[in-house]
Amino acid sequence: MRGRADGRVRGTVQATLTRPEPGLLRAALAWVVGTEHQGHGYAQEAARAMAGWLHEQGVGELTAHIRAGHRRSSAVARAVGLSPTSAVVDGEVVWSDRAR
């Protein structure tokens, strides 16, 4: 993530691809924004762009692992179209768009 005006790095967004079952390509999304840049929409904009591109490439499910109660990351996940599931991995709730 870079600021449009100055090109300075604000954070990162990434996707890890897996094929958990035949015919399904899944992408686990993750984002990190520098403390001083949080709350300005960088993560939502970058995650939306990444999600859109991944779906265009044929990815059938997006997920994210979010620590319970982390409001900002939950807001980013919702903006991307993810919903919390009942699955918990290493203390983090798995969010998914598979139900969409």
Secondary structure, 3 states (H helix, E strand, C coil): CECCCCCCECEEEEEEEEEEECCEEEEEEEEEECHHHCCCCHHHHHHHHHHHHHHHCCCCEEEEEEECCCHHHHHHHHHHCCEEEEEEECCEEEEECCCC
